[in-house]
Amino acid sequence: MVRSKIGSARLLGRTLLALAIVATPVLAQPALAQDALGRSEWGSVTTMEAGWAEDTMAVYHSAPIVNPGGCEVTTAGYATNPNDPGHSLFHTLILSAFLNRKEVNFLVQGCVYGKPRIISVSMR
């Protein structure tokens, strides 16, 4: 009985070791492009578009677009995700920068509506 328990424990140990060897390269892969962060250069908000039946905003910026997530839409600016915490604050900062002619830069990650997704707004 003791030998069968030891044998089972050894088999389990070998199985776990084999699983770890197989899984390590997969788990050690670099982050997907969707998870990559990028920060735009400082620039002016040139155009804003809100709505489309959701609490979202499309933002066009004077600096070259940053697209670390490889989003499919590269000619229509950035977008906010209505599911992100803080998206209403992003809208407020973007509108304030536009009205007061202040520069902004965006931290983007992933895509929303096919555009780079704004996850932070800085204003100066």
Backbone as CSV, one residue per row, in Angstrom:
resi,resn,N_x,N_y,N_z,CA_x,CA_y,CA_z,C_x,C_y,C_z
1,MET,0.832,-1.190,0.000,0.000,0.000,0.000,0.872,1.248,0.000
2,VAL,1.940,1.248,0.830,2.829,2.398,0.913,3.537,2.586,-0.417
3,ARG,3.964,1.450,-1.054,4.646,1.552,-2.344,3.733,2.127,-3.417
4,SER,2.471,1.762,-3.426,1.573,2.286,-4.459,1.342,3.783,-4.268
5,LYS,1.313,4.248,-3.010,1.169,5.683,-2.768,2.425,6.428,-3.217
6,ILE,3.593,5.848,-2.943,4.843,6.473,-3.381,4.908,6.482,-4.900
7,GLY,4.516,5.397,-5.526,4.503,5.331,-6.987,3.546,6.344,-7.583
8,SER,2.377,6.506,-6.976,1.402,7.495,-7.454,1.940,8.906,-7.285
9,ALA,2.598,9.150,-6.190,3.163,10.475,-5.939,4.259,10.787,-6.953
10,ARG,5.083,9.793,-7.280,6.144,9.998,-8.279,5.543,10.262,-9.661
11,LEU,4.504,9.511,-10.006,3.843,9.710,-11.298,3.230,11.109,-11.372
12,LEU,2.589,11.520,-10.300,2.009,12.857,-10.255,3.106,13.909,-10.374
13,GLY,4.204,13.706,-9.685,5.326,14.648,-9.748,5.888,14.743,-11.160
14,ARG,6.059,13.617,-11.834,6.567,13.615,-13.217,5.577,14.297,-14.155
15,THR,4.289,14.046,-13.947,3.263,14.663,-14.793,3.283,16.179,-14.626
16,LEU,3.368,16.653,-13.390,3.414,18.088,-13.143,4.677,18.715,-13.718
17,LEU,5.796,18.020,-13.608,7.046,18.514,-14.177,6.937,18.618,-15.696
18,ALA,6.379,17.608,-16.328,6.202,17.639,-17.782,5.274,18.771,-18.189
19,LEU,4.215,18.970,-17.442,3.282,20.058,-17.727,3.977,21.413,-17.581
20,ALA,4.793,21.558,-16.555,5.512,22.815,-16.339,6.488,23.086,-17.486
21,ILE,7.161,22.055,-17.954,8.107,22.217,-19.058,7.386,22.630,-20.339
22,VAL,6.229,22.060,-20.589,5.459,22.389,-21.783,4.832,23.776,-21.658
23,ALA,4.332,24.137,-20.486,3.596,25.391,-20.313,4.509,26.599,-20.184
24,THR,5.742,26.435,-19.712,6.621,27.575,-19.473,6.847,28.423,-20.714
25,PRO,7.168,27.859,-21.883,7.356,28.723,-23.051,6.092,29.490,-23.425
26,VAL,4.946,28.888,-23.239,3.690,29.566,-23.572,3.448,30.707,-22.607
27,LEU,3.645,30.482,-21.325,3.398,31.517,-20.326,4.450,32.609,-20.356
28,ALA,5.628,32.314,-20.870,6.704,33.291,-20.919,6.657,34.152,-22.175
29,GLN,5.662,33.967,-23.014,5.543,34.764,-24.234,5.436,36.239,-23.868
30,PRO,5.984,37.139,-24.714,5.813,38.561,-24.437,4.344,38.942,-24.501
31,ALA,4.006,40.054,-23.881,2.616,40.519,-23.870,2.109,40.699,-25.289
32,LEU,0.861,40.407,-25.488,0.256,40.603,-26.794,0.263,42.072,-27.155
33,ALA,0.245,42.380,-28.446,0.214,43.767,-28.898,-0.982,44.488,-28.299
34,GLN,-2.075,43.777,-28.097,-3.291,44.378,-27.534,-3.022,44.943,-26.139
35,ASP,-2.032,44.375,-25.422,-1.715,44.825,-24.075,-0.632,45.900,-24.045
36,ALA,0.003,46.161,-25.192,1.093,47.128,-25.250,0.567,48.539,-24.990
37,LEU,1.369,49.313,-24.280,1.025,50.705,-24.001,1.781,51.616,-24.949
38,GLY,1.182,52.746,-25.276,1.853,53.759,-26.075,1.390,55.126,-25.623
39,ARG,2.284,56.106,-25.720,1.922,57.466,-25.348,2.121,58.364,-26.560
40,SER,1.101,59.148,-26.861,1.198,60.087,-27.978,2.133,61.233,-27.603
41,GLU,2.571,61.946,-28.617,3.301,63.184,-28.378,2.292,64.239,-27.920
42,TRP,2.800,65.327,-27.372,1.926,66.432,-27.004,1.385,67.071,-28.277
43,GLY,0.120,67.448,-28.252,-0.494,68.095,-29.399,-1.859,68.642,-29.022
44,SER,-2.500,69.220,-29.994,-3.815,69.836,-29.784,-4.926,68.903,-30.220
45,VAL,-6.057,68.990,-29.520,-7.265,68.287,-29.960,-7.797,69.076,-31.141
46,THR,-7.947,68.425,-32.274,-8.414,69.125,-33.477,-9.898,68.889,-33.733
47,THR,-10.390,67.703,-33.400,-11.789,67.355,-33.635,-12.231,66.363,-32.567
48,MET,-13.496,66.469,-32.181,-14.093,65.512,-31.252,-15.427,65.060,-31.833
49,GLU,-15.758,63.820,-31.560,-17.058,63.290,-31.967,-17.571,62.430,-30.826
50,ALA,-18.784,62.677,-30.397,-19.343,61.928,-29.271,-20.568,61.164,-29.718
51,GLY,-20.834,60.080,-29.024,-22.097,59.398,-29.219,-22.036,58.068,-29.919
52,TRP,-22.871,57.963,-30.937,-23.144,56.715,-31.631,-23.834,55.752,-30.671
53,ALA,-24.763,56.300,-29.906,-25.615,55.540,-28.987,-24.859,54.988,-27.786
54,GLU,-23.625,55.453,-27.563,-22.860,55.039,-26.388,-22.148,56.249,-25.810
55,ASP,-21.763,56.151,-24.557,-21.047,57.231,-23.876,-19.565,57.129,-24.227
56,THR,-19.240,57.520,-25.449,-17.883,57.400,-25.960,-17.515,58.657,-26.723
57,MET,-16.236,58.811,-27.005,-15.764,59.969,-27.749,-14.651,59.537,-28.688
58,ALA,-14.721,60.022,-29.920,-13.620,59.885,-30.861,-12.863,61.205,-30.826
59,VAL,-11.533,61.127,-30.797,-10.711,62.316,-30.652,-9.630,62.321,-31.722
60,TYR,-9.557,63.432,-32.430,-8.498,63.630,-33.420,-7.471,64.575,-32.812
61,HIS,-6.216,64.320,-33.082,-5.105,64.962,-32.387,-4.112,65.446,-33.430
62,SER,-3.425,66.561,-33.149,-2.490,67.116,-34.123,-1.189,66.323,-34.247
63,ALA,-0.846,65.540,-33.244,0.387,64.733,-33.288,0.128,63.438,-34.059
64,PRO,1.177,62.810,-34.563,0.999,61.525,-35.260,0.336,60.491,-34.344
65,ILE,-0.501,59.656,-34.920,-1.233,58.653,-34.144,-0.279,57.578,-33.626
66,VAL,-0.536,57.128,-32.415,0.211,56.038,-31.785,-0.732,54.842,-31.739
67,ASN,-0.255,53.693,-32.219,-1.128,52.522,-32.359,-0.407,51.246,-31.923
68,PRO,-0.064,51.137,-30.620,0.689,49.965,-30.174,-0.103,48.668,-30.246
69,GLY,-1.434,48.757,-30.277,-2.277,47.563,-30.331,-2.538,47.068,-31.742
70,GLY,-2.017,47.777,-32.741,-2.243,47.370,-34.127,-3.706,47.463,-34.531
71,CYS,-4.387,48.503,-34.083,-5.812,48.669,-34.383,-6.010,48.869,-35.885
72,GLU,-7.157,48.413,-36.368,-7.413,48.427,-37.814,-7.693,49.822,-38.355
73,VAL,-8.255,50.731,-37.552,-8.569,52.086,-38.015,-7.419,53.002,-37.606
74,THR,-6.696,53.509,-38.591,-5.526,54.332,-38.293,-5.668,55.766,-38.800
75,THR,-6.822,56.115,-39.341,-7.013,57.456,-39.896,-8.156,58.202,-39.218
76,ALA,-8.644,57.709,-38.107,-9.800,58.330,-37.455,-9.545,58.609,-35.978
77,GLY,-8.316,58.885,-35.612,-7.995,59.291,-34.253,-8.085,58.178,-33.227
78,TYR,-8.376,58.584,-32.011,-8.447,57.703,-30.853,-9.894,57.609,-30.388
79,ALA,-10.170,56.686,-29.456,-11.522,56.572,-28.904,-11.457,56.212,-27.426
80,THR,-12.502,56.590,-26.711,-12.656,56.166,-25.320,-13.628,54.996,-25.280
81,ASN,-13.448,54.162,-24.270,-14.303,52.998,-24.080,-15.312,53.317,-22.978
82,PRO,-16.608,53.236,-23.272,-17.607,53.566,-22.248,-17.559,52.642,-21.035
83,ASN,-16.894,51.506,-21.134,-16.785,50.577,-20.004,-15.584,50.868,-19.107
84,ASP,-14.703,51.779,-19.530,-13.521,52.092,-18.726,-13.872,53.045,-17.594
85,PRO,-13.368,52.763,-16.385,-13.554,53.737,-15.316,-12.792,55.008,-15.704
86,GLY,-13.386,56.136,-15.460,-12.713,57.401,-15.769,-12.989,57.950,-17.149
87,HIS,-13.755,57.229,-17.979,-13.957,57.720,-19.346,-14.646,59.082,-19.367
88,SER,-15.539,59.352,-18.432,-16.205,60.667,-18.384,-15.205,61.767,-18.026
89,LEU,-14.270,61.451,-17.145,-13.215,62.413,-16.808,-12.324,62.662,-18.027
90,PHE,-12.022,61.623,-18.791,-11.244,61.802,-20.023,-11.962,62.790,-20.939
91,HIS,-13.294,62.619,-21.084,-14.080,63.501,-21.944,-13.986,64.949,-21.454
92,THR,-14.070,65.130,-20.141,-14.002,66.468,-19.556,-12.650,67.117,-19.837
93,LEU,-11.571,66.371,-19.642,-10.237,66.910,-19.895,-10.039,67.235,-21.370
94,ILE,-10.512,66.365,-22.243,-10.367,66.578,-23.684,-11.138,67.826,-24.112
95,LEU,-12.361,67.975,-23.653,-13.167,69.149,-23.991,-12.536,70.419,-23.424
96,SER,-12.072,70.347,-22.183,-11.428,71.495,-21.550,-10.171,71.905,-22.320
97,ALA,-9.376,70.948,-22.731,-8.169,71.249,-23.506,-8.533,71.896,-24.837
98,PHE,-9.567,71.394,-25.481,-9.999,71.943,-26.763,-10.459,73.389,-26.593
99,LEU,-11.309,73.649,-25.606,-11.867,74.985,-25.396,-10.813,76.001,-24.946
100,ASN,-9.815,75.526,-24.203,-8.789,76.412,-23.658,-7.477,76.374,-24.435
101,ARG,-7.493,75.703,-25.555,-6.314,75.598,-26.433,-5.081,75.096,-25.679
102,LYS,-5.284,74.064,-24.887,-4.191,73.416,-24.149,-3.749,72.175,-24.899
103,GLU,-2.513,71.792,-24.688,-2.003,70.569,-25.304,-2.335,69.361,-24.437
104,VAL,-2.517,68.232,-25.092,-2.767,66.968,-24.404,-1.857,65.891,-24.987
105,ASN,-1.673,64.853,-24.202,-1.158,63.610,-24.757,-1.992,62.479,-24.180
106,PHE,-2.018,61.391,-24.909,-2.856,60.255,-24.541,-1.996,59.035,-24.267
107,LEU,-2.373,58.293,-23.238,-1.830,56.962,-23.025,-2.857,56.016,-23.617
108,VAL,-2.424,55.159,-24.528,-3.360,54.261,-25.210,-2.952,52.814,-24.985
109,GLN,-3.958,51.957,-24.987,-3.745,50.519,-24.839,-4.884,49.796,-25.532
110,GLY,-4.534,48.880,-26.401,-5.548,48.090,-27.074,-6.387,48.927,-28.022
111,CYS,-7.528,48.390,-28.376,-8.404,49.019,-29.368,-9.840,49.031,-28.863
112,VAL,-10.575,50.023,-29.308,-12.015,50.077,-29.092,-12.602,50.700,-30.350
113,TYR,-13.634,50.101,-30.877,-14.240,50.537,-32.141,-13.204,50.568,-33.269
114,GLY,-12.211,49.702,-33.171,-11.172,49.614,-34.192,-10.094,50.675,-34.084
115,LYS,-10.187,51.567,-33.083,-9.234,52.669,-32.915,-8.415,52.453,-31.649
116,PRO,-7.242,53.096,-31.555,-6.489,53.027,-30.301,-7.333,53.570,-29.141
117,ARG,-7.348,52.824,-28.034,-8.198,53.113,-26.876,-7.473,54.002,-25.872
118,ILE,-8.039,55.154,-25.587,-7.478,56.093,-24.607,-7.710,55.542,-23.213
119,ILE,-6.612,55.428,-22.435,-6.766,54.989,-21.041,-6.293,56.060,-20.064
120,SER,-5.725,57.164,-20.604,-5.306,58.272,-19.760,-5.141,59.512,-20.631
121,VAL,-5.463,60.662,-20.048,-5.300,61.940,-20.734,-4.472,62.857,-19.836
122,SER,-3.438,63.452,-20.412,-2.638,64.462,-19.698,-2.830,65.785,-20.418
123,MET,-2.871,66.869,-19.650,-3.062,68.190,-20.240,-2.022,69.138,-19.670
124,ARG,-1.505,70.045,-20.535,-0.587,71.082,-20.046,-0.909,72.412,-20.671
